[in-house]
């Protein structure tokens, strides 16, 4: 097996060197980035069976050495114990010496350490009447054998641990190598797309600058024609966005009905209901209009809606449960338009499910409109849609358009879920700042583009390669 180290400015150059010198059968053992470039270690004539056999032979050798060392230690301990036992006088010899009248016949033969041990044991027996005999030498021998057994166990475990650590290192390096190769291939793929499909690349770049999510931008760019009659191709991304932006064709409240506005805290539901009620009153009067508030959590919520109802000359009701809401709506069957204001709750609020169940119980026939704040981030808007999905919103109302620094996130959310936009709210004025979405669709797209021109998002080459080159590289 021939192993060689290569240094190059990029991974692609290093692979070219390996292929040139060692051929296509070379195996990459490791790679890493360094200050001077990329280091790659490659091998040719790599025999995996030979390496595995060597590892097994090493493990067997280590286990045999550990067993030999353990046996030697046990034999040494056994010899030392036998020598100590032989130095002590036996019971028969002691009795024989006592009968002959000798006082200490073997005192000179007893080693000093053993004598001290025997003397200490005798003193302990004299001090403790309960101890009538010397302790068995078996525990002592077990203690002497314990270190050898522990060493043998440690030697047996050490080899698999080293092998596992080496395997983890190789696995980590292969993972890093794969990530490096994917990044390089994604960059190459993106650069190739810009050359082969300049219109699609232009659409992707423009939509990304408007903060359109990568998946939505890719789906829109896939609809880009290979040729266009537009003299200014910079308008092509806006045209695609305008064409696929879902909106309600007619005003939702023209023919009346029962509408319930739901949404997170601070989305502007109460103000939006006031705008809808005011517009209806200006066109048809307030005799056939009724306002309902189920928000018993926020302080002053019902008082605010009551103030609007008093100004408009409409009736206002405040049920406290789903059953009460059902009875109120039953009494309001003669009204042409009923607007229900619900409590604003966050997507993770534990009371949200109870609120939605009460709404479904009391107003099952109501059309639900979801209020989405335009300044919300993409992941937050996705969480809102998942939380209010049980009530099946028929459309949405995008609020606080005037407060958003970018409209790409909310537009991406409605396009991804095909949730139609009914109204747009861009201020606090009642009812001037309420607009029908099908009449303001072009204005919304232009507003998003104008925000991009005012504060464009900085997207580097790695962003486009990561989001739009990687999928093609894996294809």
N, C-alpha and C positions, 0 to 999 in steps of 0.2 A: 504494500500500500504506500503510495507516494502522497505526502501532505505538503502543501505549499501555501504561503501567505501572500495575499495580493492587496495593494493599496491603489485607490483610484479616487477621482474627484466625485464620482457618482456611482450608484449601485449598478446602473446599466453599463458603465465603462468597466467596472470590476468583473461583471459577468461576461463581458466580451473577452477580457483577458483570460478568464478561466476556460472559456470555450475554445479560445485560440491555442492555449498551451496544453490543456489536459483533455480537450475533446468534450463531446456532448454527454459522455457517461460519467463525468466528474460529479462528486457529491459535495454539497455545501455543508460544512460542519458547523460554522458559526459566522456571524457578521455583526458589526457594530459601527456606529458613527464615531469619528474622532475629529480632532481639530483640523487635521490636514486632509480629511476626506472620509472615505468608507473603507473599512478593513474587512476582508473576506478570507476565510480559511477554507480551502477546498482539498479534496482528496480524490485520487483515482485508484482503480483496482480495489475498491472498498468491498471487503468480504464480511458481511454481517454475521454469517455463521461462525467465522473465525473469531470475531470479536466476542460473540456470545460464549463460545467454547472457552476462550481465555478467561472470561469473567467467572464462569463456573469453576474452572480449575483453580482460580485464585480463591474462590470461596471455600473449596474443598481443602486447599492447603492451609488456609487460615484456621478452619475448624480443626484439622488434624494437629496443628501446632498448639492450639488452645487445649485440646484433649491431652496431649503429651505433657504440657506444663502442669495441668491439673493432676495427672497421675503422679508426676514426680513430686509435687508438693504433698500429696496424700501419703506417698511412700516415706518421705522424709519425716512427716509428722508421726507416722506409725513407728518408725525406727527410734525416734526420740522418746516416745512413750514406753517402748519395750526396754530401752536402756535404763530409764528411771525406775521401772518396776523391778528389773534385775538387781539394782543396787540396794533395794530394801530387803531386810531379812524376812523370810517366810515364817508362817505360823509354826511349822514343825521345827525349824531351826531355833526359833525363840524359846519354845518349850524345852528343847534339848539343852540349850544353854542354861536355862533356869534350873534344870535338874542336876547339871554338873556343878552348879554353884558359881559359874562365871557371871560376873556382873554385867559387862557390856562387850560381848565377844566381837560384834561387827561394827562397833562405833567408828573404828578407823576406816572401814570400807564405805561408809555412807557419805556421799558428797555433802558439802556444806549447804548448798541451796535446798537439796532434798530434805536434809535434817531440819532446816528452818521451816520448811513447809509442813513436815510431820509434827514438829513442835507446836506450830501455830494451830494446826488442826486439833491437837490434844488439848491445848489451852482452851480452844473454843468449846470442845466437848465438856471440859470441866466447868466452864462458866455457864453452859446451857445444859441442864439435865435432860431436856427433851431430845437433844441431839445424841443419839446412842451409837451412831456409826458414821464412818467417813462417807462423803458424797461419792456417787458412782463416777468413774472416769468417763462414762459415755458422753455426758454433756460436754466435757472438755474436748473430747475427740471430735464431736460434732462441730464445736466452735472452730477447731483447727481446720476442719474440712470445709467449713462455710466459705472462706475467702476463695478457695480454689474453685468451688462450684460457681460462685458469683463471677469469677474471672472467665470461666468457661461460657456462662450465659451472655456476658457482655461481649465476648469475642464472637459468639454466634449471631448476636443482634447487630453488631457493628457493620458487618459486610452488607446486609440488606439495606441498612440505613444509608450507607455511602452510595450504594447503587441507586437507591430512590432519590437521593439528593442529586446525583449526576443526571438521572433521567429528568428530574424537574428542571435542571439547568438547560439541558438540551431542548426540552419542550418550550421553555421561555424564550430561548434564542430563536427557535423555529417560528414562534409566534411573532417575535419582533421582526424577523425576516419577512414573514408573510405580510405584516402591516407595512413594512417598507416597500415591498414589491407592489402591494395594492395601491399605495400612495403614488408611486412612480407611474404605474399603469393608468391610474385615474387622471393624472396630469397629462399624460400622453394622449389619452382618449379625449379629454376636453380640448386640448390644442388641435387635435384632428377634427373635432366637431366644428370648431371655429373656422377651419379652412374649408371643410366640405359643405357645411350647412350654415352659412353666415347669417341668414335670416333667423333661424331658430336660436342661434347663439345670441343674436341681438335681442330677441324677445326675452330670453332667459335673463340676460343682464339687466334689461330695463325693468322687468317685473321684480327681480330681486332687489333692485335699488328702491322700489316702492314698498319693500317689506312684505311682498307676497311670499307665502310659505313655499319651500322648495317643491313639495309634492304637487301643489296647485300650479305653480309656475311650469313644472314639467308637463302636466296634463294640458295646459293651455298651449305651450310651445309645440306639443305634438300635433296640434291642429293648424300649425303655420303652413301656408301653401308654399310650394317650392318656388313659385314665381308670383309676383304681385304687380298690379298696375299703379300702385301708389308711388307718386314721385318722392314723397318724404316717408321713408321706411320707419322713421322714429315714431310714427303714429300707429304702426301695426300692433305693438303691445297693448295700447289703449283700446284699439278696435276689438281685439280678442277679449280683453277684460270686459268691455262694454257688452259684447254679444253674449257672454256666458254668465253675466251677473243676474241672479234670479230675483225678480221683482213681481209684485202683485199687479196684474194688468189694470184693475179698477180699484177705486176707493173701497176699502172694506166696510165702511159705515154708511155707504150711500143708501142701501136698502134696509138698514137697521139690523137689529138682532141683539143677542146677548154676547158681550165680549168681556173676557177676564184677562187682565194684565198681570203677568208674573215676571219675576226676575230677581236678581240679587239686591242686596242692600245698597241704596244710593244710586240706583240706575235711573231714577227719575220717573217712576211709574205714576205717582200722584200728579205731578205736573203735566205729564203726557195725557192723563185722563182729563185734566182740566182743559187742555188744548182741544182734545177731541169733542168734549161736551160743548165748549164754546163755539167751535166751528158748526156743530149740529144746530145749536140754538140760533146762530146767525142765519142759517138756511131754512130751518123748519120750525123754529120756535122751541120752547122748553116744555110744552104740555106733554109731549110724548117721550120725554127724557127722564131717566131715573139713574141716580148714582148709588152705589153700594160699596161699603168699606168693610172688609173682614180683618183689617189690621188693628188688632187689639194689643200689640206688643210695643210699637213705637209711640212714645209720648207725643201728643199733638197731631198724630196722623189723621184721625177722624175729624178733629177740629179744622184742620186745613182743608179737607175735602168738603166739610160742612160750609165753610166760608165761600168756596167756589159755587156750591149749590145754591146758597142764598143769593149770590150775585146774579146767577143765571136764572133764578126762579124755578129751579128743578127740585124734585124730592130727593131726600137722602136717607138711606137706611144703614144700620150697623148691626148685623147679626154676629153672634159670638160662637157659632158652631155650624157644622155642615147641615144639620137638620134645620136650624133656624134659617140658614141661607136658602134651603129648598122652599121653606114656607114663604119667605120674602119674595123669591122669584115667582112663586105661584100667584101671589097677589099682584105682581107687576106684569102679568101676561098682556095687559092692554097697552103697555108702553112699547113704542116702536124701537127704542134704543135703550139698553141697560148696560152700563159700564161698571165693572167690578174691580175694585182696587184691593189687591192682596198684600199681605205683609212681606216686606223685603227680607230675605234670609240668604246667607251665604251657602254655597254648594255643600259645605261640610257641616252645616248646622244640623244638630240631631232633631230639631223640631220641624225640619223642612218636609220630611215624609208625612208627618201628621197634618201639616198645612195642605199639602197636595191631596191627601186622602179626603180631607174635609171639602176641598174644592170639587173634587170628582163626585163626592156624595151629594153635595148641595147644588152644583151647577154642571151636571153631566152633559147638558146640551149646549153649554156655552162654548164659543170659539176662543181659543187661548192664543194670546199674542205675547211673545217673549221679548222683553226689553233687554237689549245688549248695549252696554256702554262702549262707545267707539274707541276710547282710550285704553281699553283692556288689552292685555297681552294675549298672545295666541294660546298658550297653555291654559290661562285663566278662562278664556272664552270657551275652550273645549270642555273644561270642567263644568261650566255653567250649563252647556247644552246637555251633558250627560246627567246632571242633577235634575233638570226639569224635563227630561225625556218622558217620564211616566205620564205626563198630562198631554203629550203629543201636540206641541205648538203648531198651529196652522201657518203662522208667519211670524215675523219678528219686526221690532221697531228699533232702529239704531238711534240711540240718544247720545247727546253730548259730542256731536261731531265737531263743534267749535273748540272743544277742549283737547282734541286728539293731536298728538305730534305726528302720527302716521295712521293711515286708514288701511294699510295692507293686512294687518292681523284680522280685523273684523270682516273684511271682504274675503279673505282666504277661508274663514270659518263658514260663512254662508255658502260659498261656492262648493266647499268640500262636502257639506251636509245637504246641499240643494234646498236650503231653507229660504223661502221667499221673503223679500223685504217689503213691508207694507208702508211704513212711514220713516221719515228722517227728521230728527230734531237737532237743530243747531243753535239753540239759545233758550233763554228763560221767558221770552215774551209769549203771552197767551192771546190769541192763537197764532200769531204771525210766524213763529219759529217752528211750525209743524208743516211738513211738506209730504206730498204723496210721492212714493218712491218711483213710480212709473213715469212721473213727470220730471223727476230730479235725478234720473240715472246718469245722464251725461254729466251733470254738475258734480255728482259724487266722484266719478272717475277723474274728472279734471281736478277736483279738489285733492284727490290722492296724489296725482301727478305734480300738482303745485307744491304740496308739502315735500315731495321728494326733491324737487328743484331747490326748495328753500333750505332743506337740511338733508342732503343725500346721505344714504347709508354707505359706509365704506366697506366694499366687498373685495377682498384680494383674490388672487388666482387660486389659492388653496381652497377658498369657499366654493368656487364654481367647480373645481376638480372633485372636491369631496361630495358635493350634492348632485352634480350632473355628469361627471365623468366616471364615477365608480360603477354605476349601474351598467353602463355600456361596456366597461372593462370586464365585468363578470358575465356579460351576455355570451 
